[in-house]
Amino acid sequence: MKAINRKLLRELSHMRGQVASIGLVVAAGVALMVSFAGALISLQDAADAFYRQARLADVFTALTRAPESLAARVRSIPGVAAVDTRVVTDARLALDDAATPATGRFISLPDGGTPLNQPVVRRGDLPVVRRGDLPGRRAAGEARQALVSEGFAIARGLDLGDEVRAVINGRLVPFRITGIAVSAEYVFAIRPGDFVPDDRRFGIFWLPREDLASALDMQGAFNDLALTLAPGASGDAVAARVDSLLAPYGGRGAIPLERQLSYESLENEFRQLRVQSFLLPAIFLGVAAFLLNVVLARIIGSQRGVIAVLKAFGYHGAEVARHYLGFALLIVLLGSVVGILVGYQLGVWFVGLYAEFFRFPALGFALNPGAVAIALGVSIGSAVLGAMRAVRAAAALPPAAAMRPEAPASFEPTLLERAGLGRLLSPRGRMVLRQLGRQPRRLALAVIAIGFSMAMMVASGSIVDGVTAVIDIQFTRVQREDMAINFDRAVPIRVRHELAAIPGVLRVEPTRTAAVRLLNGHHAETIALEGRRPDTEMRQLLGADLRPVLLPPEGVLLTRWLAERLEVAPGDTVTVELIEQARRRVRVRVAGITDEPVGGGAVLDHEALARLLREQPAATGARLQIDAHQADTILERLEAMPRVAGVGRRVVWLRQFQEQLAERLLQNALVLSIFSAIIAIGVVYNNARISLAERARELGVMRVLGFTRREIAGLLLSELAVQVILAIPVGALIGIALARLVASLISTDAFRIPRIVDPSTLLSGAAVVLVSGVISALLVRRRLDQLDMVQVLKAPE
């Protein structure tokens, strides 16, 4: 081994504390990049393979009822490659666990061939109608065959051969499970009205077309359609033609794949992961580059004589540059190896969290070579950029100049002293101020680097603040009902008297929703328009200031998200296209804007909605306030009502939200908090060690002159304290900006995190920075106590 290489290894060993702290910062950045990028690639690969295997459709649409002969007209539309008609319905499941009501979505399967959106059977077989046993000739009560979604089967403990009963079209229909499957159409399976997936309360079932059609009295008809596009076809143009064709049959608006709920939810995750895999590692690796620049500059400054000797013995400037660059690269490579190992474990954990939300035939984290190569390339590139300035200085240093010591630093009065404020400082305070003023660039970068560690703490803590705010707003101020009921169709408004007669029901508020499309210019959104009574108490409307908004007798209230999508403001008018009435269009004034963090819809006075629909007052659901002690009895009574399609409870929604979505966000916040502390300790400790190394002779002279260890430690650590204190307001400002960015990245159409930062979060971030400073100070104080005065005073003049 060459002598110059042995020198490099000895210096790495001698500076192992600084090497470890810088390596940890690099490792954190590489780990985040490997885990996020690997999770993104694993999810994308699993989704693409699943979509191809299942023949996922390009356009989806639902309707009331249409004859099967209409499918031929859809196929004739230019740009349509393939069409599948289906029978689909949601039905309440009659399960033994009455305390946990569940809804099933029943989807028909064709008699033969490979349909679009084909479920992938994990265990068992596809359901069949047995030959000679047509629905009309089946023995009374005999169970039909069905596939069940894997998530629901696992959550409910269902297995092959088990029987499930559902209330379809007012009749109790039994089904026997022949297989367990997953669906590309329902990778993200969520029950209508819920906030997050809940496999215990929502399951997908696939039945032979004949069986489901007979149960719904839809022989020779369909109420759902999926199609694929020919290469180069315009999805919007085809969707418009399909809508026009299905309008007389109650068509509810064609939905392109990009707006299909499961696909869109997964794409939102992809978008978040793409940004996270770039933004967060960039912060860590940027800080590492700064640390390497400062450390190398200090080493080169202290080794001017060594550089002169190396060049005198024949080493060229390029060899000297490679030597010091190798110092940076070895640290980065060691940190990268640790980062890849940690990133792999983090990636496995992340994918495990996603597997609870998204159902794939096969999903596992694979350490992607491309992601690893990018992580290594970015980390090495940041190291080279960070070290280049110091390395160039070493390579360009002539031997004669290197033999001379650096020019002594100028300790002229600082700007504050010249302004007359120096009299307010003690001699030690003026020494600290002048020492920091000698290198303003290093001070500024150190403050920014420490500030970024606090900023990441604030950003991760803001996720907790946002989730807490959502829980408070949505589940205590907006949704105040104990139970919510959905009927399988619109029923007369007198149903409220039947519900009020159930023992334990304290208040009933019927609701009427209608599927509509809101149009404004080229903008269009398909939503559920809700009609409410002015005296509604169990579902509150809130404005931007979170104050209650009164429901006007005329005009529609839109959520802020919906208003932004449609580009409308109060006083504007929108076109309401009534899907239930052959797409009749009506102009309605926008009366106001509401702010709700979950969901997005429109609200109208119930009488105004009835006039819009040209019908007598009706109800598609109801909200109840109940006696909590009689909740189980009330659930049993509601389950026995034939028109009830589903029952939801606020306590269940809240627990569901906290256990799934909030838990996942909080776990991610915890990871970021830990990594943020690594930045703080790495920056503060390295700055303190560098300051100690640069001022060792000066501190030794002060000890000889009679200063105590405590006094010289106070001088050195005061500089550290100033950096930390200056970094706190900088970190707060960066953190607030970063928190707003993170909130916008993780917000989706269905769930929007408020862009807020609680003062306690700022205090927590500042506390982490201060604790990191204290830890670093204790480590440096220990090194200071071990300072050999004789050795440091031997330095040549």
Salt bridges, closest charged atoms under 4 A:
GLU11 OE2 - LYS7 NZ 2.69
GLU68 OE1 - ARG209 NH2 2.79
ASP90 OD1 - ARG105 NE 2.71
ASP97 OD2 - ARG156 NH1 3.64
ASP97 OD2 - ARG200 NH2 2.95
ASP133 OD2 - ARG130 NH2 3.10
GLU142 OE2 - ARG130 NH2 2.06
GLU150 OE2 - ARG122 NH1 3.29
GLU150 OE1 - ARG359 NH1 3.90
ASP159 OD1 - ARG123 NH1 3.15
GLU163 OE1 - ARG176 NH2 3.01
GLU185 OE1 - ARG86 NH1 2.93
ASP194 OD2 - ARG191 NE 3.24
ASP198 OD2 - ARG201 NH1 2.47
ASP199 OD2 - ARG359 NH2 3.30
ASP211 OD1 - ARG138 NH2 3.12
ASP211 OD1 - ARG144 NE 3.99
ASP224 OD2 - ARG86 NH2 2.80
ASP243 OD2 - ARG517 NH1 3.51
ASP243 OD1 - ARG583 NH2 3.82
GLU264 OE2 - ARG259 NE 3.79
GLU269 OE2 - ARG664 NH2 3.19
GLU417 OE1 - ARG434 NE 3.02
GLU481 OE2 - ARG539 NH2 2.49
ASP488 OD1 - ARG489 NE 3.95
ASP488 OD1 - ARG643 NE 2.86
GLU509 OE2 - ARG507 NE 2.93
GLU525 OE1 - ARG259 NH2 2.85
GLU525 OE2 - ARG565 NH2 3.39
GLU530 OE2 - ARG532 NE 2.89
GLU530 OE2 - ARG623 NH2 2.92
ASP535 OD1 - ARG533 NE 3.42
ASP545 OD2 - ARG547 NE 3.72
GLU554 OE2 - ARG611 NH2 2.48
GLU567 OE1 - HIS523 NE2 3.32
GLU577 OE1 - ARG517 NH1 3.73
GLU577 OE1 - ARG583 NH1 2.54
GLU577 OE2 - ARG585 NE 2.82
GLU580 OE1 - ARG512 NH2 3.24
ASP595 OD1 - ARG560 NE 3.16
GLU607 OE2 - HIS606 NE2 3.98
GLU615 OE2 - ARG512 NE 2.91
ASP627 OD1 - HIS629 ND1 3.18
GLU639 OE1 - ARG92 NH1 3.16
GLU694 OE2 - ARG442 NH2 2.99
GLU698 OE2 - ARG695 NH2 2.59
GLU719 OE2 - ARG695 NH1 1.81
ASP749 OD2 - ARG565 NH1 2.89
ASP785 OD1 - ARG781 NE 3.05
GLU797 OE2 - ARG697 NH2 2.51
